[in-house]
Amino acid sequence: MNKITALLIFGMAFGPAWQEPGDRPQNSERRQEMINQAAQAELQRQEIINLENEAARAIQLSNGTFFRRVYSDDFSGTLSHGQPVDKASFIETVQTPGVKYAFFNATDISVRTYQETAVATCLWSTRGVFKGQPISSQMRVIHVYINGPRGWHVVAGQITMLPPDAQQPL
């Protein structure tokens, strides 16, 4: 019984020294700042995910307006068959009247942010008609975003066509 009493007294005497650092008043501001930073990072991640979904929708509709707004003037990219593109030629490709998409979806979206830069990867799945022939494909896509005074802009992109044996069911 004396041992238990001694342990209780010892614990009460030195208990404040065993507190978690976050429980101390001087660290509560730091903890709140970390929570705010995490919330801001999640907000930015969700914004990029929304932009990736909007891009897929714009391609499905053959609408270049989204890309004029979100792609930087010095955008540089590579299409699925290796063709290099800038902003203007990418928009021209999107607006090509020969392709009609019945389905164009972005899934498996992953976003990593590094201060004012973000890298997004996703899987594009498509179904449609090209020159009267049915088409169906899947592509892995990577976009590099820079956050500036007017929001996030895509500065680089790479599209890689998946071979038929690596494609997932649409």
C-alpha positions in Angstrom: 0.0 0.0 0.0 2.8 2.4 0.8 4.3 1.8 -2.7 1.1 2.8 -4.3 0.8 5.9 -2.2 4.4 6.8 -3.0 3.8 6.3 -6.7 0.6 8.5 -6.6 2.5 11.3 -4.8 5.4 11.0 -7.2 3.0 11.1 -10.2 1.2 14.1 -8.9 4.4 16.0 -8.2 6.0 15.3 -11.7 2.8 14.9 -13.7 2.9 18.3 -15.3 6.4 17.5 -16.7 4.9 14.4 -18.4 2.3 16.4 -20.3 2.2 16.2 -24.1 4.0 19.1 -25.6 0.8 20.1 -27.4 -1.0 20.5 -24.0 1.3 23.3 -22.9 -0.1 26.9 -23.6 2.9 28.0 -25.7 2.4 25.0 -28.1 -1.4 25.5 -28.6 -0.7 28.3 -31.2 1.8 26.1 -33.0 -0.7 23.2 -33.0 -3.5 25.5 -34.4 -1.1 26.7 -37.1 -0.3 23.1 -38.1 -4.1 22.4 -38.3 -4.6 25.4 -40.4 -1.8 24.4 -42.8 -3.2 20.9 -43.1 -6.6 22.3 -43.9 -5.1 24.7 -46.5 -3.2 21.8 -48.1 -6.4 19.7 -48.2 -8.3 22.6 -49.8 -5.6 23.0 -52.5 -5.7 19.2 -53.1 -9.4 19.3 -53.6 -9.1 22.3 -55.9 -6.6 20.4 -58.2 -8.9 17.3 -58.1 -11.8 19.5 -59.3 -9.6 20.9 -62.1 -8.6 17.4 -63.2 -12.3 16.4 -63.4 -13.2 19.7 -65.2 -10.4 18.9 -67.8 -11.9 15.5 -68.5 -15.4 17.1 -68.9 -14.0 19.8 -71.2 -12.4 17.1 -73.4 -15.6 15.1 -73.6 -17.4 18.2 -74.7 -14.6 19.3 -77.1 -14.6 22.6 -75.3 -11.3 24.5 -75.3 -12.5 27.3 -72.9 -11.4 25.5 -69.8 -7.9 25.0 -71.2 -7.6 28.7 -72.3 -8.3 29.6 -68.7 -6.3 27.0 -66.8 -3.3 26.1 -69.0 -0.5 28.6 -68.8 0.6 30.4 -71.9 3.9 28.6 -71.9 2.3 25.2 -71.4 4.4 22.3 -72.7 3.1 18.8 -73.0 3.2 15.4 -74.8 0.2 13.6 -76.2 -0.4 9.9 -75.9 1.4 9.0 -79.1 4.4 11.2 -78.4 3.4 14.4 -80.1 4.7 17.5 -78.4 2.1 20.2 -77.9 1.9 23.8 -76.6 -1.3 25.4 -75.3 -2.7 26.4 -78.7 -2.0 23.0 -80.3 -3.5 21.1 -77.3 -6.7 23.2 -77.5 -6.8 22.5 -81.2 -6.5 18.8 -80.5 -9.3 19.0 -77.9 -11.6 20.8 -80.4 -11.0 18.3 -83.2 -14.4 17.7 -84.7 -13.5 14.1 -85.8 -13.7 12.7 -82.3 -17.0 12.4 -80.4 -16.7 11.1 -76.8 -19.7 9.4 -75.2 -17.6 8.9 -72.1 -14.5 10.6 -70.8 -13.7 10.2 -67.2 -10.8 11.0 -64.8 -10.3 8.6 -61.9 -7.5 7.5 -59.6 -6.6 11.1 -59.1 -3.6 11.7 -56.8 -2.3 15.1 -55.9 1.0 16.0 -54.2 1.7 19.7 -53.3 5.0 21.3 -52.8 4.5 24.9 -51.6 3.2 26.7 -54.8 3.6 23.6 -57.1 1.4 20.6 -57.4 1.7 17.4 -59.3 -1.5 15.5 -60.3 -1.7 12.0 -61.7 -4.8 10.3 -62.9 -6.3 7.7 -65.2 -8.3 8.9 -68.2 -10.9 6.4 -69.5 -12.6 7.1 -72.8 -15.2 5.7 -75.1 -16.4 7.4 -78.3 -16.2 7.5 -82.1 -13.3 8.6 -84.3 -13.9 8.9 -88.0 -16.9 6.7 -87.7 -15.1 3.9 -85.8 -15.7 3.1 -82.1 -12.8 3.8 -79.8 -12.1 3.0 -76.3 -8.9 3.7 -74.4 -7.2 4.4 -71.1 -4.3 6.8 -70.4 -2.2 7.7 -67.5 -1.8 11.4 -67.2 0.5 13.7 -65.2 0.0 17.5 -64.9 2.3 20.0 -63.2 0.5 23.0 -61.7 1.9 26.3 -60.4 -0.2 28.5 -58.0 0.0 32.1 -59.0 -1.9 35.3 -58.3 -4.8 34.1 -60.5 -4.9 30.6 -59.1 -3.6 27.2 -60.3 -2.3 26.8 -63.9 -1.0 23.8 -65.7 2.5 24.3 -67.0 3.4 20.8 -68.1 1.6 17.6 -69.0 2.3 14.1 -70.2 -0.3 11.6 -71.5 0.7 7.9 -71.8 -1.6 5.4 -73.6 -2.0 2.2 -71.7 -1.6 -1.0 -73.7 -4.8 -3.1 -74.0 -3.6 -5.8 -71.6 -3.0 -3.2 -68.8 -6.4 -1.5 -69.2 -9.1 -1.8 -66.5 -12.7 -2.5 -67.5 -14.5 0.7 -68.3 
